[in-house]
Amino acid sequence: MNWETVIGLEIHAQLATRSKIFSGSPTAFGAEPNTQANLVDLGYPGVLPVLNAEAVRMAIRFGVATGAKVARRSVFARKNYFYPDLPKGYQISQYERPVVEDGSLDIVLDDGTRKTIGITRAHLEEDAGKSLHEDFHGLSGIDLNRAGTPLLEIVSEPELRSAREAVAYMKKIHTLVRYLDICDGNMQEGSFRCDANVSVRPVGQAEFGTRAEIKNLNSFRFVERAINYEIERQIELIEGGGTVVQETRLYDPDKGETRPMRSKEEANDYRYFPDPDLLPLAIEEATIDEVRRSMPELPDEKARRFVREHGLSDYDAGVLTASKELAQYYETVVAELGSQAKLAANWVMGDLAGALNRDNLDVTQSRVSAGSLAGLLTRIVDDTISGKIAKEVFEAMWSEGRDADAIIEAKGLKQITDTSAIERAIEDVMSRNPGQLAEYRSGKDKLFGFFVGQVMKATGGKANPGQLNELLKRKLSG
Amino acid sequence: MHTLTVSEMSAGLRARKFSSLELTLHLLGRIERLGPGLNAFVTVTADRALADARAADERNAKGDGGPLTGVPVAHKDIFCTDGILTTCASRMLSNFVAPYDATVVRKWREAGTVLLGKTNMDEFAMGSSNETSFYGPVRNPWDHARVPGGSSGGSAAAVAARLAPIASGTDTGGSIRQPAALTNLTGLKPTYGRVSRYGMVAFASSLDQAGVLARSAEDAALLLEAMAGFDPNDSTSVDTPVPRYTAELKQPLQGLRIGLIKEFFGEGLDPAVERCVRGAIALLQREGAVVKDVSLPSLPLSVPTYYVVAPAECSSNLSRFDGVRFGHRCEQPKDLLDLYRRSRGEGFGDEVKRRIMTGTYVLSAGYYDAYYLKAQKCRALIAGDFARAFGEVDVVLSPTSPTAAFKLGAKTSDPIAMYLNDIYSIAANLAGLPGISIPCGFINDAGTELPVGMQLVGPHFGESRLLSVSHQYQLRTEWHKRAPKGYA
């Protein structure tokens, strides 16, 4: 039987506010346990939540960016359950009336076609603390630093049909929230993570199969592997005569498999009800307009501009806009260079990306600044060096931290454009290779490349390739 | 000195007739002598009171004191007080020293008041007789065999017995007004949002409101002025200016339009109580008030509506008492579930448990629509009834409670009978309206004189009117000046 996969993602993006969603405590990562939790975060008797306006503004930004409806009135609700890292015994979230509804986002599939993925809703909520089960000799430690950290939970429609699509969607959201400056996207620190709802059904069947929810996936690779594992597990299960149970599962990256989470004592009934400590969240149309006006250029828009104004291919524009920082780097290079966008694009996606990747650096940590790279490319454009030499110069810039001109000067890599010098080198090569010369003259055109190579070798690669070609043709033909 | 009202104390302090220290020592002496018999206080903060009094005297000597500088007060033990035990009269918080001051506590402190202590109450403010306290029932100074009402019973007993000239209270369904009625006090529950709830341990967040138990409307006005106002720490507090209530007490009764709530003068009302209230109405009419009957047909829904909404919110609000971070923790928990079960099982009393279970039930999947959602709709109907009434009249009037103070233990085995005590007071909480109870006479129950209160409810932020009507009534009557025997 042929199976179709149905996936929906719930992405948790930690909003990059300075303080928590309902208290004034800082949100910085990595502090000593329980040092960033005040009485509100600790759920002390008598304390009350006060909504962080910045978190709301960030949610609105996301809503506007995804063409969603930003609710003029949304409601905070309490999700009630007991757990030691949930100080109040309830989580403040949004349930029936979220702040953002009905958005969408385009992803590019492997075959280059675009697909629109619906975003059902995005709602504001507070994060819980952390339970630490190691190092306490049979006891659990509780760190409430994270309690009250603002989250935007972004729920997709079940419109993703493969693990690859799910990853493409998640990456797109990741790119977007960073463009919007609403989330730092740091997956290792848990600032960006997702739950995946996965089910399978026979191709052509309208109703969904029973789904399993894989919790807390915090890398793109894990998302892909966990979903693929889950798809296979479900298909095997059904084909073997079994049925899929609706449950939450955890992905074990060491074993590469998903496992049911230890089942709680009984099924949770969260007893949602509107939080009486918080008034309904009212958002004025003017606020939404203001956010709309202050929107930065978004990735898709930017990519379209690169195609239109720089003449880049869709693919290149997509790669360069995948992160705001990379796009910014590229644009700086182009601006300094004045033209030659394609050259800049090739270098940014090629040598620069390679070097960053090799040293495991982010573009913001690049050892060669955009200005320096533009300096190097200027020397290609003005024929001071060839593209090939430029690669060598780039490596030197990367390791030595000096700019292109200094390296060209120091290493004597300046291109030879003096005609008589190139002619001398050609004559020298011809006289040392009489056999090849005779063959060439008797019609073996292919040997032209051999002579180019020899002259380049003799000049240390510095001969201007255009001039060399022209002079060589003339000389060889005698 | 203890017979003085706050206004009189304030005048005496400023005229240097006595110092705050003298006043405080005198009241601490009374609390020591008379307090235990009433069980009015959970904690007496004698050292703190003396320090506060000395500081107040210094300020007054320098001439930079305000009207409340040096005036002793008591707080219901539901308000967090920095460095002082805050128990909510529950075993759950019997070891809880609050690390901060509630906004109400801070404001009264900043106004220069002297903190005498924390008063007893029904556990977590759940009760109408002060019999659910972990620290035992409070006795009514008018008759020790009777309840002072609840949940602010300790505050009521302390003020009625002249142990403190005024005390804070909280009112979720009548917890200020009903004890005020049962102990011959003036009890004001302000509009929801008028006073910050920050630092007040939550029972039912959408109904809870802090207020005062005083011996006169004038005193209530003075202390309300010092506690009201917007608080950035409470999102439900309202940012609207606080009137000078004391300056507005002179509004005349002439032309005042009073609506008598028809539904609250029917079955269940003790005829002797009704006679007192009718007497007061006649006086108001003689003074020029225009009285008419109004019908608020949804009010009979108040009690059932309240006993869905309040437990629902309480079940969630009390989840934080889990034995993990503060409060009672059971000995040697086996595991997490055992920790929860025993800490909460041991920490909470029966009435609190009853409400947590009721609230959990009405919020459960499959029951939410039938109970919680329906109750919210009833709430809107009740609020609508009041809004219509206030189109015709300035205030509505009714008895505060259907009977005078009842005997200890009389209703403890019948929760419904106990709940019906608040039948006239609950609606104001559901609609978020201000209400006041003032003394309006006495009944004689088998030789025992017992006070009766009447209730006035006004439109949102109508405290000024309620206080002025009460004050004008009190200028013409002596009921509120009567003290229980042995406490004069």
Interface residues (C-beta under 8 A of the other chain):
Chain A: L39 L42 G43 Y44 P45 G46 V47 L48 P49 V50 L51 R78 N80 F82 P84 P87 K88 G89 Y90 S140 I142 E265 D269 R271 Y272 F273 P276 D277 L278 L279
Chain B: F79 C80 T86 C88 L93 F96 A98 P99 Y100 A102 R197 Y198 G199 M200 V201 A202 A204 S205 S206 P232 N233 D234 S235 T236 A312 E313 S315 S316 L318 S319 R320 F321 D322 V324 R325 F326 G327 L336 L337 Y340 T360 L363 S364 A365 Y368 Y372
